[in-house]
Amino acid sequence: MKSETDKMKSNYHADQKGYYGKFGGSFVPEMLYPNMEELQQNYLKIMEDSSFKKEFNALLKDYVGRPSPLYFAKRLSEKYNTKIYLKREDLNHTGAHKINNTIGQILLAQRLGKKRIIAETGAGQHGVATATVCALAGLDCTVYMGEIDIARQAPNVARMKMLGANVVPAISGSKTLKDATNEAIRAWINNPVDTHYIIGSVVGFHPYPDMVARFQSIISEEIKWQLKAHENTENPDYIVACVGGGSNASGAFYHYLENEDVQLIAVEAAGKGVYSGESAATSILGKDGIIHGSRTLLMQTEDGQITEPYSISAGLDYPGVGPQHAHLFNSKRATFLNATDNEAMQAGLELCKLEGIIPAIESAHALAILKKKEFKPSDIVVVNLSGRGDKDLNTYIDYFKL
Ligand SMILES: *Cc1c(COP(=O)(O)O)cnc(C)c1O
């Protein structure tokens, strides 16, 4: 194992100021400095503490249900004439990888003596994962959610309420995820002392991208020993993951970043087509900019106004990517591909028919590249199945007229 300081010297992990190459950092209003500095100074210390690790690992095992299986998808492999493994984050409690991060952050918040939790959510998946861990820890929970998303995602709003969270509509701007994030940051400025803000992806200012990646790194930690048991090697030829903000991809890539024999494939949502004006393919359409306190690639107009992203999957519908992904793209360490709504929906249905697994539409974007990229019969391809499709049933029903 590398020490934490070694990681900071690596090309692909955050440095001490939260930079990945030229991306990352912390561009926040002065009123947030005390909160930010408290986190920056304490997150590694807390995460490396043995009592923290013990509690985190016990909850991942007994509450989340980890390790999540690494499943050899036989019929899918036959169809694409290569060896495909699915990392089953869909089997986690609450149905996706997001709980890995919220469990970590709630334990951290408790150690910082915080009494209240705030969070932003788009489709409601991160809101549900946050409300869940707040119930678990007995902490007060407020989730900011765009007014439009509240209307679109009624079942998740109901789940959050059942779990005891207070759901507050964000009524500014486009009334979606980025506005909910702005509201959450504003609320934090107003309640700095007793409140912790749980961000749901590897976005935002330092230390969030690095902290969230570390909590999600359990995904690649498990892939290593699980693949060893299946194939007698820790290293696949490819790891494929969808990218919204980038947390499931960061977790699936984490322990392979330095091993350049393992090719990393990040899949973005191309919506109705990359250049259709309705897309979320940030690596192609984005330019350097600052969003939510971090320098990264960002979809924006000539004069720097953020462009509304679009994808059929609400979880990929973010106008930026985390700074690590901007760096992985720029340095060419990862290959960025994309899938349209239709390609993802077809790939989702194909997984249902071939493997009996209904994937989240986000995860279906990762599966869609099996049709777009040739793999050799001997290649080992690990696809991170970030979540299950129950939440997307209405979208599947409407799309396929079921
Ligand atoms: C939220 C979500 C995503 C996108 O978020 P990342 O931070 O990019 O991982 C992907 N898949 C599922 C199932 C999600 O819920």
The ligand as an SDF file (V2000), in Angstrom:
LIG
                    3D

 15 15  0  0  0  0  0  0  0  0999 V2000
  -26.0630    9.5610   -9.2400 C   0  0  0  0  0  0  0  0  0  0  0  0
  -25.8280    8.3810  -10.0840 C   0  0  0  0  0  0  0  0  0  0  0  0
  -24.8380    8.3640  -11.0830 C   0  0  0  0  0  0  0  0  0  0  0  0
  -24.0250    9.5820  -11.4530 C   0  0  0  0  0  0  0  0  0  0  0  0
  -23.2140   10.0750  -10.4520 O   0  0  0  0  0  0  0  0  0  0  0  0
  -21.6320    9.8900  -10.4480 P   0  0  0  0  0  0  0  0  0  0  0  0
  -21.1800   10.7910   -9.3680 O   0  0  0  0  0  0  0  0  0  0  0  0
  -21.1310   10.2800  -11.8020 O   0  0  0  0  0  0  0  0  0  0  0  0
  -21.3550    8.4570  -10.1740 O   0  0  0  0  0  0  0  0  0  0  0  0
  -24.6280    7.2080  -11.8000 C   0  0  0  0  0  0  0  0  0  0  0  0
  -25.3620    6.0860  -11.5640 N   0  0  0  0  0  0  0  0  0  0  0  0
  -26.3270    6.0750  -10.6240 C   0  0  0  0  0  0  0  0  0  0  0  0
  -27.0940    4.8100  -10.4200 C   0  0  0  0  0  0  0  0  0  0  0  0
  -26.5910    7.2070   -9.8510 C   0  0  0  0  0  0  0  0  0  0  0  0
  -27.5560    7.1560   -8.9140 O   0  0  0  0  0  0  0  0  0  0  0  0
  1  2  1  0
  2  3  1  0
  2 14  2  0
  3  4  1  0
  3 10  2  0
  4  5  1  0
  5  6  1  0
  6  7  2  0
  6  8  1  0
  6  9  1  0
 10 11  1  0
 11 12  2  0
 12 13  1  0
 12 14  1  0
 14 15  1  0
M  END
$$$$
